[in-house]
Amino acid sequence: MNNFIHKNIKRFHLDGTIYDDSFIPRLKEEYIRILETQMRLQGYSPRLDIEPDFTIQYTGKAYDFILSVYGTFVGKRNSECLTGIDKNKPIYIQQNKSEDPFLDQESKSNQK
């Protein structure tokens, strides 16, 4: 297990303009997902203990925004396996398990 204590925290950010205020909540979530994808491609994992910063300012015609998401370097291989880092603890992605254990048993018996 890697030690994530005292690792540097990096800021990933995006800024832009939103022209319709009804799109703000949806776009914020979408932009967070985009930044987290970029982060993982560089070997970083999101810091779950640091909320994303999202600020908007109305300019009279539109809303200018800045979004910041924070991550810790864990390496490209680890970034694929982690949901994120909570303080100094890695939170691993849960493996999907079958909802119906009987289906698993049937598929195994059919393979014999």
Buried (B, 14 or more C-beta within 10 A) or exposed (E): EEEBEEBEEBEBEBEEEBEEEEEBEEBBEEBBEBBBEBBBEEBBBBBBEBEBEBEBEEEEEBBEBEBBBBBBBBEEEBBEEBEBBBEEEBEEEEEEEEEEEEEEEEEEEEEE
